[in-house]
Amino acid sequence: MESKWFRLAALASVVVMAACDGRIYTRGGVTDGDTFYVAEYAYFDEDPVTQAWLAYSLDLSACQLMIGGDNPARNSSYDCELGARETLDQEWRERRALDSTAADRYLDAHNRVVEAGWLREYVAVELRRDDWELPDDLDTNAYRDWRRDNLRGHRPMQRLLGSWNYRDR
C-alpha cells in the first residue's frame, strides 16, 4: 500500500491538486489549460472505483504535462494513455484486493483485457487518436478476434476526475 501512496504523491508533485474554481475553459468541447485540477470530491471519496479513476487521471495528466507546450490539456499520446491504463488496472486490482465486494463492470472488463495481454492493442484500437504514433508490433487483428468473443457490448471509456484550467498568473 505504501507504494501506491508514494506513486500518488509523486504524481501530485507534478500535477497541481486543487479544487477547480468553476472557471473551465473549453475549445471544441475539451477543457484547455496548463494546470490539472482534481475534482474536490475525489480527495475524500474512498470508493475503489473513484480511486482507480483518480490514479488514472493523475497519471494521464502528469504525462500530458511532461510532453509540455503552452496547452498540456491538448497533449495526447499512445504512451500516455497506455501508462495511465496500466495505472488504472494496477490501482483497481489493489483496491479489489482490499475490498472483495468492490465491483465495476467496466473496470472488471478492462482487467480481463490486461490479464489476457491485450492492453496495448486495446488502447490502439479502442482509444486511438489520429495523431498517435503506434508501435509496429501490435496485433490488432488478433485482438479484434479476441474482443469479439470476450468483450461483447463493451464500450471504452475515459473518466477524468478533474479538469484542465489556466493557472492564475
Backbone as JSON, one array per atom type, in Angstrom:
{
  "sequence": "MESKWFRLAALASVVVMAACDGRIYTRGGVTDGDTFYVAEYAYFDEDPVTQAWLAYSLDLSACQLMIGGDNPARNSSYDCELGARETLDQEWRERRALDSTAADRYLDAHNRVVEAGWLREYVAVELRRDDWELPDDLDTNAYRDWRRDNLRGHRPMQRLLGSWNYRDR",
  "N": [[0.82, -1.19, 0.0], [2.02, 1.22, 0.62], [3.56, 1.84, -1.63], [1.66, 2.64, -3.49], [0.69, 5.03, -2.38], [3.05, 6.48, -2.4], [3.46, 6.65, -5.14], [1.2, 8.15, -5.92], [1.74, 10.49, -4.49], [4.06, 11.32, -5.79], [3.06, 11.81, -8.34], [1.31, 13.84, -7.68], [3.07, 15.88, -7.09], [3.78, 16.7, -9.57], [1.42, 17.39, -10.75], [-0.86, 19.94, -10.19], [-2.83, 19.87, -7.43], [-5.88, 20.84, -6.74], [-9.06, 22.19, -5.89], [-11.25, 22.93, -8.52], [-12.11, 26.21, -9.48], [-14.46, 26.65, -10.78], [-14.24, 27.99, -13.18], [-13.94, 26.85, -16.17], [-12.27, 26.34, -19.06], [-13.09, 25.74, -22.39], [-12.46, 24.34, -25.61], [-13.64, 23.32, -28.57], [-15.14, 21.49, -27.15], [-13.44, 20.29, -25.35], [-11.65, 20.53, -22.33], [-9.32, 23.14, -21.69], [-5.99, 24.19, -20.81], [-3.19, 24.78, -18.54], [-2.82, 23.58, -16.19], [-3.78, 20.89, -14.17], [-6.65, 20.3, -12.38], [-7.8, 18.53, -9.71], [-10.92, 16.99, -9.12], [-12.75, 18.03, -6.36], [-14.3, 16.27, -4.74], [-13.06, 13.84, -5.15], [-10.89, 13.68, -3.5], [-11.81, 12.83, -1.05], [-13.45, 10.67, -1.35], [-13.55, 7.36, -0.81], [-14.31, 5.29, -2.38], [-13.57, 2.43, -4.24], [-13.72, 2.42, -7.07], [-13.75, 5.14, -7.74], [-11.23, 5.86, -6.73], [-9.52, 4.35, -8.35], [-9.97, 5.52, -10.87], [-9.1, 8.06, -10.23], [-6.36, 7.67, -9.87], [-5.73, 7.0, -12.53], [-6.41, 9.46, -13.78], [-4.54, 11.23, -12.61], [-2.12, 10.08, -13.47], [-2.35, 10.23, -16.29], [-2.65, 13.04, -16.69], [-0.23, 13.97, -15.61], [1.58, 12.9, -17.44], [0.78, 14.28, -19.74], [1.56, 16.85, -18.98], [4.32, 16.46, -18.91], [4.9, 16.17, -21.6], [4.68, 18.76, -22.39], [4.55, 22.17, -23.67], [2.35, 24.96, -24.53], [-0.27, 24.39, -23.92], [-0.96, 21.92, -22.21], [-3.26, 20.37, -21.83], [-4.18, 19.66, -24.29], [-2.42, 17.8, -25.17], [-1.75, 14.53, -26.27], [-0.99, 11.14, -26.34], [-0.16, 7.85, -27.44], [1.54, 6.48, -25.69], [1.16, 7.88, -23.27], [-1.55, 7.33, -22.74], [-1.49, 4.53, -22.6], [0.23, 4.13, -20.37], [-1.32, 5.35, -18.35], [-3.51, 3.67, -18.39], [-2.37, 1.3, -17.51], [-1.79, 2.05, -14.9], [-4.41, 2.51, -14.0], [-5.44, -0.12, -14.06], [-3.71, -1.42, -12.25], [-4.24, -0.01, -9.87], [-6.96, -0.61, -9.57], [-6.86, -3.41, -9.21], [-5.42, -3.5, -6.77], [-7.18, -2.16, -5.05], [-9.43, -3.83, -5.19], [-8.36, -6.09, -4.01], [-8.23, -5.27, -1.39], [-10.87, -4.85, -0.81], [-13.17, -7.07, -1.15], [-15.76, -6.91, -2.02], [-15.86, -4.98, -3.91], [-16.83, -3.94, -7.09], [-17.06, -3.37, -10.55], [-18.37, -3.01, -13.63], [-17.11, -1.99, -16.0], [-14.37, -1.63, -15.19], [-13.75, -4.23, -14.41], [-13.96, -5.56, -16.86], [-11.94, -4.23, -18.24], [-9.77, -5.1, -16.76], [-9.8, -7.81, -17.5], [-8.95, -7.57, -20.13], [-6.32, -6.7, -19.72], [-5.26, -8.9, -18.27], [-5.42, -10.83, -20.24], [-3.47, -10.01, -21.9], [-3.8, -7.99, -23.82], [-3.7, -5.2, -23.59], [-2.13, -3.19, -24.88], [-3.01, -3.34, -27.53], [-5.72, -2.86, -27.09], [-5.72, -0.17, -26.26], [-4.72, 1.0, -28.62], [-6.7, 0.31, -30.53], [-9.27, 0.82, -29.39], [-9.16, 3.36, -28.22], [-7.79, 5.05, -29.81], [-6.26, 7.9, -31.34], [-6.0, 10.01, -34.17], [-3.52, 11.3, -34.43], [-1.68, 9.83, -33.01], [1.36, 8.01, -32.61], [1.85, 4.74, -33.28], [3.08, 1.6, -32.0], [4.89, -0.68, -34.08], [4.57, -3.4, -33.75], [2.02, -4.26, -32.96], [-0.75, -6.46, -32.67], [-3.42, -6.1, -33.96], [-5.49, -7.33, -35.37], [-5.7, -9.93, -34.27], [-6.37, -9.14, -31.7], [-8.9, -7.98, -32.17], [-10.31, -10.29, -32.9], [-10.23, -11.68, -30.44], [-11.59, -9.82, -28.84], [-14.18, -9.91, -29.95], [-15.17, -12.32, -28.96], [-14.87, -12.0, -26.21], [-15.52, -9.47, -25.18], [-18.18, -8.62, -25.53], [-20.52, -6.12, -26.28], [-19.06, -4.22, -24.94], [-18.02, -0.93, -24.21], [-15.55, 1.42, -24.65], [-14.15, 3.66, -22.21], [-13.22, 6.84, -20.88], [-12.45, 8.36, -17.95], [-11.99, 11.19, -16.45], [-11.1, 12.59, -13.43], [-11.37, 15.43, -12.79], [-10.31, 18.6, -14.15], [-8.82, 20.54, -16.76], [-7.36, 23.76, -16.54], [-6.44, 27.23, -16.69], [-3.64, 28.33, -14.94], [-3.68, 30.79, -12.4], [-1.91, 33.69, -12.92]],
  "CA": [[0.0, 0.0, 0.0], [2.89, 2.38, 0.64], [3.99, 2.18, -2.98], [0.56, 3.37, -4.14], [0.68, 6.4, -1.87], [4.25, 7.14, -2.9], [3.21, 6.92, -6.55], [0.26, 9.27, -5.99], [2.43, 11.7, -4.03], [4.97, 11.75, -6.86], [2.23, 12.41, -9.39], [0.76, 15.08, -7.16], [4.08, 16.91, -7.17], [3.81, 17.17, -10.95], [0.09, 17.91, -11.07], [-1.4, 20.79, -9.14], [-4.06, 19.26, -6.93], [-6.71, 21.82, -6.08], [-10.44, 22.18, -6.38], [-11.46, 23.87, -9.6], [-12.94, 27.32, -9.01], [-15.65, 26.77, -11.6], [-13.92, 28.56, -14.48], [-13.37, 25.8, -17.0], [-12.18, 26.8, -20.43], [-13.19, 24.65, -23.36], [-12.33, 24.61, -27.03], [-14.04, 22.1, -29.24], [-15.72, 20.55, -26.19], [-12.4, 19.72, -24.49], [-11.11, 21.55, -21.44], [-7.98, 23.63, -22.02], [-5.27, 24.76, -19.69], [-1.82, 24.38, -18.25], [-2.83, 23.01, -14.85], [-4.87, 19.93, -13.97], [-7.27, 20.44, -11.07], [-8.53, 17.33, -9.32], [-12.25, 17.23, -8.59], [-12.64, 18.06, -4.9], [-14.89, 15.08, -4.11], [-12.18, 12.68, -5.31], [-9.97, 13.64, -2.36], [-12.42, 12.25, 0.15], [-14.25, 9.5, -1.71], [-12.74, 6.15, -0.73], [-14.85, 4.28, -3.28], [-12.49, 1.85, -5.05], [-13.84, 2.84, -8.46], [-13.29, 6.53, -7.79], [-9.78, 5.93, -6.51], [-8.85, 3.81, -9.54], [-10.03, 6.55, -11.91], [-8.26, 9.17, -9.79], [-4.98, 7.29, -10.22], [-5.66, 7.15, -13.99], [-6.43, 10.89, -14.09], [-3.26, 11.81, -12.22], [-1.07, 9.55, -14.34], [-2.52, 10.8, -17.63], [-2.37, 14.48, -16.69], [1.21, 14.15, -15.4], [2.23, 12.61, -18.72], [0.49, 15.4, -20.63], [2.42, 17.94, -18.55], [5.71, 16.15, -19.3], [5.04, 16.44, -23.04], [4.96, 20.19, -22.4], [3.82, 23.06, -24.55], [1.54, 26.01, -23.93], [-1.58, 23.88, -23.54], [-0.83, 20.48, -21.98], [-4.56, 19.71, -21.9], [-4.35, 19.19, -25.66], [-1.44, 16.75, -25.46], [-2.25, 13.17, -26.24], [-0.1, 10.18, -26.98], [-0.4, 6.43, -27.16], [2.31, 6.11, -24.49], [0.49, 8.44, -22.08], [-2.79, 6.58, -22.49], [-1.11, 3.19, -22.17], [0.71, 4.21, -18.99], [-2.44, 5.65, -17.46], [-4.33, 2.45, -18.33], [-1.66, 0.36, -16.63], [-2.02, 2.55, -13.54], [-5.81, 2.24, -13.71], [-5.61, -1.54, -13.75], [-2.98, -1.74, -11.01], [-4.98, 0.56, -8.74], [-8.19, -1.38, -9.42], [-6.52, -4.71, -8.6], [-5.07, -3.28, -5.37], [-8.41, -1.8, -4.33], [-10.27, -5.04, -5.07], [-7.72, -6.99, -3.04], [-8.57, -4.77, -0.06], [-12.33, -4.86, -0.64], [-13.64, -8.13, -2.03], [-17.09, -6.58, -2.54], [-15.72, -3.97, -4.97], [-17.15, -4.43, -8.43], [-17.37, -2.36, -11.55], [-18.45, -3.72, -14.91], [-16.08, -1.52, -16.92], [-13.02, -1.92, -14.68], [-13.56, -5.68, -14.46], [-13.7, -5.9, -18.27], [-10.61, -3.68, -18.52], [-8.83, -6.03, -16.14], [-9.74, -9.01, -18.35], [-8.1, -7.2, -21.27], [-4.93, -6.69, -19.23], [-4.87, -10.28, -17.94], [-5.29, -11.58, -21.49], [-2.3, -9.49, -22.61], [-4.22, -7.18, -24.96], [-3.85, -3.79, -23.26], [-1.52, -2.35, -25.91], [-3.92, -3.34, -28.67], [-6.95, -2.21, -26.64], [-5.5, 1.28, -26.33], [-4.57, 1.39, -30.02], [-7.94, 0.12, -31.28], [-10.47, 1.38, -28.76], [-8.98, 4.74, -27.75], [-6.87, 5.67, -30.76], [-6.4, 9.22, -31.94], [-5.33, 10.03, -35.47], [-2.15, 11.81, -34.36], [-0.82, 8.95, -32.22], [2.31, 7.1, -33.23], [1.62, 3.42, -32.7], [4.14, 0.62, -32.21], [4.74, -1.52, -35.28], [4.36, -4.82, -33.43], [0.69, -4.54, -32.44], [-1.51, -7.47, -33.4], [-4.79, -5.62, -33.8], [-6.44, -8.31, -35.91], [-5.91, -10.96, -33.25], [-7.12, -8.51, -30.6], [-10.3, -7.86, -32.59], [-10.89, -11.63, -32.79], [-10.4, -11.94, -29.01], [-12.63, -8.9, -28.37], [-15.47, -10.41, -30.42], [-15.61, -13.4, -28.07], [-14.68, -11.73, -24.79], [-15.96, -8.14, -24.75], [-19.46, -8.3, -26.18], [-21.22, -4.97, -25.73], [-18.14, -3.33, -24.22], [-17.76, 0.4, -24.75], [-14.41, 2.02, -23.94], [-14.44, 4.93, -21.54], [-12.17, 7.61, -20.21], [-13.09, 9.1, -16.87], [-11.05, 12.09, -15.78], [-11.66, 13.16, -12.21], [-10.83, 16.78, -12.7], [-10.35, 19.32, -15.41], [-7.7, 21.44, -17.05], [-7.67, 25.17, -16.46], [-5.22, 28.02, -16.71], [-3.16, 28.74, -13.63], [-3.64, 32.24, -12.21], [-0.52, 34.17, -13.05]],
  "C": [[0.86, 1.25, 0.0], [3.31, 2.8, -0.76], [2.91, 2.96, -3.71], [0.56, 4.81, -3.68], [1.91, 7.16, -2.33], [4.06, 7.54, -4.35], [2.27, 8.12, -6.7], [0.91, 10.57, -5.52], [3.38, 12.23, -5.1], [4.18, 12.4, -7.99], [1.69, 13.76, -8.94], [1.78, 16.21, -7.2], [4.2, 17.48, -8.57], [2.51, 17.87, -11.29], [-0.4, 18.75, -9.9], [-2.73, 20.21, -8.71], [-4.83, 20.31, -6.13], [-8.12, 21.72, -6.64], [-10.57, 23.25, -7.45], [-12.4, 24.96, -9.13], [-14.16, 27.57, -9.88], [-15.39, 27.36, -12.97], [-13.22, 27.47, -15.29], [-13.42, 26.28, -18.44], [-12.27, 25.6, -21.37], [-12.98, 25.19, -24.76], [-12.65, 23.3, -27.73], [-14.58, 21.05, -28.28], [-14.72, 19.91, -25.25], [-11.86, 20.84, -23.6], [-9.68, 21.89, -21.85], [-7.3, 24.07, -20.74], [-3.87, 24.22, -19.54], [-1.69, 23.73, -16.88], [-4.03, 22.07, -14.72], [-5.36, 20.06, -12.53], [-8.1, 19.2, -10.79], [-9.89, 17.73, -8.76], [-12.21, 17.06, -7.07], [-13.18, 16.79, -4.25], [-13.95, 13.88, -4.16], [-11.17, 12.57, -4.16], [-10.5, 12.79, -1.22], [-13.2, 10.98, -0.12], [-13.36, 8.26, -1.75], [-13.27, 5.02, -1.6], [-13.74, 3.75, -4.17], [-12.53, 2.27, -6.52], [-13.33, 4.26, -8.63], [-11.78, 6.61, -7.65], [-8.99, 5.36, -7.69], [-8.83, 4.86, -10.65], [-9.22, 7.79, -11.52], [-6.8, 8.89, -10.13], [-4.77, 7.43, -11.73], [-5.55, 8.63, -14.36], [-5.1, 11.55, -13.77], [-2.13, 11.35, -13.14], [-1.15, 10.19, -15.72], [-2.16, 12.27, -17.66], [-0.9, 14.77, -16.44], [1.98, 13.91, -16.69], [2.0, 13.75, -19.71], [1.36, 16.6, -20.27], [3.87, 17.71, -18.98], [5.94, 16.36, -20.79], [5.32, 17.93, -23.23], [4.08, 20.98, -23.35], [2.96, 24.05, -23.78], [0.21, 25.49, -23.38], [-1.52, 22.37, -23.34], [-2.14, 19.71, -22.06], [-4.79, 19.11, -23.28], [-3.37, 18.09, -26.03], [-2.09, 15.38, -25.34], [-1.23, 12.27, -26.93], [-0.51, 8.77, -26.58], [0.29, 6.05, -25.85], [1.67, 6.65, -23.21], [-0.75, 7.64, -21.73], [-2.47, 5.18, -21.99], [-0.64, 3.19, -20.72], [-0.4, 4.46, -18.0], [-3.35, 4.43, -17.32], [-3.68, 1.38, -17.46], [-1.86, 0.75, -15.17], [-3.46, 2.29, -13.11], [-6.01, 0.79, -13.29], [-4.92, -1.92, -12.44], [-3.74, -1.23, -9.79], [-6.26, -0.23, -8.49], [-7.91, -2.74, -8.77], [-6.18, -4.55, -7.13], [-6.3, -2.97, -4.54], [-9.32, -3.01, -4.15], [-9.67, -6.04, -4.09], [-8.05, -6.57, -1.61], [-10.06, -4.85, 0.24], [-12.92, -5.87, -1.63], [-15.04, -7.87, -2.59], [-17.03, -5.55, -3.68], [-15.98, -4.6, -6.32], [-17.46, -3.26, -9.34], [-17.29, -3.05, -12.91], [-17.32, -3.3, -15.87], [-14.68, -1.91, -16.44], [-12.73, -3.41, -14.67], [-13.25, -6.14, -15.89], [-12.3, -5.41, -18.68], [-9.53, -4.6, -17.96], [-8.7, -7.32, -16.94], [-8.86, -8.77, -19.57], [-6.63, -7.27, -20.86], [-4.46, -8.11, -18.97], [-4.68, -11.13, -19.19], [-4.11, -11.09, -22.33], [-2.62, -8.6, -23.8], [-4.28, -5.69, -24.68], [-3.27, -2.87, -24.34], [-2.45, -2.23, -27.12], [-5.24, -2.65, -28.32], [-6.81, -0.69, -26.77], [-5.44, 1.74, -27.78], [-5.89, 1.32, -30.78], [-9.1, 0.91, -30.69], [-10.36, 2.87, -28.44], [-8.15, 5.6, -28.71], [-7.28, 7.08, -31.2], [-5.56, 9.24, -33.2], [-3.87, 10.46, -35.39], [-1.2, 10.94, -33.53], [0.15, 8.19, -33.11], [2.18, 5.77, -32.51], [2.82, 2.51, -32.94], [3.84, -0.25, -33.43], [4.33, -2.95, -34.97], [2.99, -5.15, -32.84], [-0.01, -5.58, -33.32], [-3.0, -7.14, -33.27], [-5.83, -6.58, -34.36], [-6.74, -9.41, -34.9], [-6.67, -10.39, -32.05], [-8.61, -8.41, -30.96], [-11.01, -9.22, -32.53], [-11.18, -11.96, -31.33], [-11.55, -11.09, -28.46], [-14.02, -9.41, -28.75], [-16.03, -11.48, -29.49], [-15.63, -13.03, -26.59], [-15.18, -10.38, -24.29], [-17.26, -7.72, -25.45], [-20.13, -7.12, -25.48], [-20.34, -3.98, -24.98], [-17.99, -2.0, -24.95], [-16.62, 1.02, -23.96], [-14.81, 3.34, -23.29], [-13.16, 5.54, -21.0], [-12.89, 8.45, -19.17], [-12.03, 9.91, -16.16], [-11.74, 12.71, -14.57], [-11.0, 14.51, -11.96], [-10.94, 17.44, -14.05], [-9.09, 20.19, -15.54], [-8.21, 22.87, -16.98], [-6.36, 25.93, -16.56], [-4.89, 28.51, -15.31], [-3.22, 30.27, -13.55], [-2.19, 32.67, -12.21], [-0.24, 35.29, -12.09]]
}
